[in-house]
């Protein structure tokens, strides 16, 4: 019987075989790593794109909701432009850059007048160092630091009456007149769902009494907790006494200081974490600012105004202010309103073109620089270009933002619900000023 020798029983792998196996193993492991890295990068990209899309849609929705309300008073498009009886209108408003007597705006009227057209809204186009016209007081200065206003981002101030505010002045109130048709006093008893007078009204606030045919703003004092007495002109707080409404078509009384909203939109630099900053869309209402959404780097607006030929021209803010260098006449209004008042085209804006540039709020480290390319129509882009392309009017780095982020443009054309064709106003003017 043959017994195998020990040398013949002991067998193994050669060094070459081990090296081949190791190389094959490394190749397989490398493939897994490559797949994992690619999947992880794709996941991060999709996550940033999802955040970017959500931020852009929400920002645009919030903006357009306010824009559609711009210049709205009671009864919307059908309602009257209020007659101002009070002498202190400007003190009841916020974010003003258009005060009486500040050239080229006229001096304060000495008699009752209609709510000025230049107070309906105002936009501001901003460059690297300043805005035209100059931005409202109280906003942060432009800069790259957290808390400052984003360099080059536009600003918009608009005003409208809150339709869900005020007190019914019909069955729940008594409006008493005096000799000559002036209002002697108003007794307000808040109805269901309406706030108590003490929760809203503060001494010195102006009131607005409105129904669809007539609206008037005046000063009054509260007595007995529920009765308003208009201030006599001798006090200096009213130019004239408010008049009894010509009809009682669902009249309503508003606290003008609280219920007439002044809303200003602008962008502010915020900390996105990991040493990265981004912009946040800010909404300031009656002087109090709050953050709407993060990731917004650019805000640009163009204002649609109808010219004499019936064509809509989209103008920059400064062009609206000076009627495009005088080439567009102010729309005709009832005879008691001047047709050449400075800034009158703000009341004639029928639509607003909104452009937002939104980023993913994180540095995008995926391979391939094309991922960070984007198109922004305000820069004149025909196709996506690099963040630092020489053709850009404003580069992210100039604003203090990292160029290695995903960016997308969001745009919308918003029609103003309260836009009134001025020809119709001329054919059917509101009641004359008493």
LINTA-V916263 format. One record per helix or strand. SS is the DSSP state (hx for helix, st for strand). FROM is the first residue (numbers start at 0). TO is the last residue. If there is no record, write none. Layout:
SS/FROM/TO
SS/FROM/TO
//
This chain:
hx/5/8
hx/14/68
hx/75/77
st/82/83
st/85/85
hx/88/91
st/112/113
hx/116/118
st/120/125
st/130/131
st/141/141
st/148/148
st/154/160
st/166/167
st/172/176
st/181/187
hx/196/199
st/205/209
st/214/222
st/226/229
hx/232/234
st/237/237
st/242/242
st/251/254
hx/255/258
st/259/272
st/275/284
st/287/293
st/295/305
st/311/314
hx/316/320
hx/322/325
hx/343/347
st/348/358
hx/368/371
st/373/373
hx/376/378
st/384/384
hx/395/398
st/406/414
hx/421/426
//
